[in-house]
Amino acid sequence: MTYDNEGRFRPQNFEDIFAKYDSGDKGGLDIWDLLRFWKGQRMVFDFFGWSATLLECGYPVRQEFHALAILSEIRSIALHNH
């Protein structure tokens, strides 16, 4: 989780997500990486959380199949919303 229970942004955890799920060191996450991330982070009976995470992670892909969710773009969104 990139935010703790009190809503504070945790940058190291954010970096760890990209390190773990960026297959091929592309410098970002493609749709398949995002789906692996989504699957790896979900809780068993949290159906609302599954849906919300899929929508949140799908936003940076911008409806393009081969687009990358670039680390710097996502970081700027996370810091801006914090």
Beta strands, then each sheet from edge to edge (+ up, - down):
strand 1: 28-29
strand 2: 69-70
sheet 1: 1+ 2-
end
